[in-house]
Amino acid sequence: MKPANLKGRVLAVDLDGTLIRTDMLFETFWSALAHNWTTPFVAAAGLAKGRAAVKQRLCEMSDVDVTVLPYNEDVVNYVRAWREAGGRTALVTASDQSLADKISAHLGIFDEAHGSDGSTNLKASRKGAFLEERYGQGGFAYMGDTNADLAVWSKSAQAITHTNSKALRARVDKLGCEVEHLSPERVSAKAVLKALRPHQWLKNVLVFLPVFTAHALQLATLLQALMAFVVFSLVASSVYVLNDLLDLSADRSHPRKRKRPFASGAIPLAYGTWLAPSLLIAGFLLALPLGPNFVLVMLGYYVTTTAYSLYLKRRIIIDICVLAGLYTIRIFAGGVATGIPLSIWLLAFSVFFFFSLAAVKRQAELADEVASNTVTKGRGYRGEDLQLITSMATASGYVSVLVMALYTNSPEVKALYPRPYMLLGICLVLFFWISRMVFVTHRRRMHDDPVVFAVKDRVSQICGVVIGAIVVAGTIP
């Protein structure tokens, strides 16, 4: 608790990592990249003019919504209490002045705001000199969180840390001024794992489909498929991290997605900036033993998913087609990794079936928008498109069932199954399951991803067991 009377005392507060659980340099970079793929080149070229110039340029290129940033409530409450006790407060940050002004105006708890101006990077010793010139030696208290703030604390009357680093706290304690330590939430391994979205790895089980449909259950083949699964999981997680970084603003405006690790500030954006390429490199290194063709398939998958994250997801219909293709490419990759030729029937079924699931995914998002009277940022759909998307999901799903029915009478099936007519039962189950998925989504009970929903849904689990039983029955002479 603050003293009852702080009249005249000034509290200067840092922004990145202190007032907010994120870093505005990374925020503006990823926001700009989401709108313009040339951002890394623009940023690199701007370094010749200094970090302050780069920050200013990124602010101009980005569209960060400061109202949904992950603020540290303990810091906000501290600043508010200081002000209510009669003290003055100032936001002093190395981020660009335009961002400092917007955040100060949004929170309404600062008397003044100061940031970098495009030529001077207001950080470390420069920040310390600025505050000393403005308020005098020891004429202010300062709240920060990194080693760079030591140069500021050394000139302050009171040092307030917002860090869990014991080493930094010890160095601050030796400065000889009044010290107060605040403890932010730590970055947990659970949050990092959540950012990888391991539940989404369920989709990668599709690489085993060529093995099972061809009845090629030899140990070597299964090991190849398993390696393909691991590769896909690593590369896919790299894409998920990249997508979360590009979708920060949209996710923070979404009732469920705002709890994602990067959007909520549970993980610093700097972690994601190195995590995405690290996972990608690991995935491609493991892909090498499966042959150059598999590596090319993975390269195609990554390029497509990156294009989706940067641009294609904002193009109506195209985004659904791409999602369907990304499901299907997993099956294709499984065939390439194991050397099993793929049936045209399997590919045709996959295209229509996964187009239906991709449409259901969009249907779920639109259903939420219509119910909450909101619009998801970064998408090209409107509420009135809901009925059309629902029709597309239903129609494409039913066409996939038709393909399955025709497949049961193909020479390939007759060669693999002693009783191929049994497989017609799968069509009935799929008719029911697809219809139910559309109904569930219409009633806003669908998870953002229908595949994840299906794995957790009891009725879907029963349908899967029934389909498995039908396949086994078809193999019995």
Sequence and secondary structure as in RCSB ss.txt:
>XXXX:A:sequence
MKPANLKGRVLAVDLDGTLIRTDMLFETFWSALAHNWTTPFVAAAGLAKGRAAVKQRLCEMSDVDVTVLPYNEDV
VNYVRAWREAGGRTALVTASDQSLADKISAHLGIFDEAHGSDGSTNLKASRKGAFLEERYGQGGFAYMGDTNADL
AVWSKSAQAITHTNSKALRARVDKLGCEVEHLSPERVSAKAVLKALRPHQWLKNVLVFLPVFTAHALQLATLLQA
LMAFVVFSLVASSVYVLNDLLDLSADRSHPRKRKRPFASGAIPLAYGTWLAPSLLIAGFLLALPLGPNFVLVMLG
YYVTTTAYSLYLKRRIIIDICVLAGLYTIRIFAGGVATGIPLSIWLLAFSVFFFFSLAAVKRQAELADEVASNTV
TKGRGYRGEDLQLITSMATASGYVSVLVMALYTNSPEVKALYPRPYMLLGICLVLFFWISRMVFVTHRRRMHDDP
VVFAVKDRVSQICGVVIGAIVVAGTIP
>XXXX:A:secstr
   S  TT EEEE TBTTTBSS HHHHHHHHHHHH TTHHHHHHHHGGG HHHHHHHHHHH    GGGS B HHH
HHHHHHHHHTT EEEEEEEEEHHHHHHHHHHH   SEEEEE SS    HHHHHHHHHHHH TT  EEEE SGGGH
HHHTT SEEEEE   HHHHHHHHTT SEEEEE      HHHHHHHT GGGGGGGGGGGHHHHHTT   HHHHHHH
HHHHHHHHHHHHHHHHHHHHHTHHHHHTSTTGGGSHHHHTSS HHHHHHHHHHHHHHHHHHHGGG HHHHHHHHH
HHHHHHHHHHTGGGSTTHHHHHHHHHHHHHHHHHHHHHT    HHHHHHHHHHHHHHHHHHHHHHHHHHHHHT  
 TT    GGGHHHHHHHHHHHHHHHHHHHHHHTTSHHHHHH SSGGGGHHHHHHHHHHHHHHHHHHHTT   SSH
HHHHHH HHHHHHHHHHHHHHHHHH  
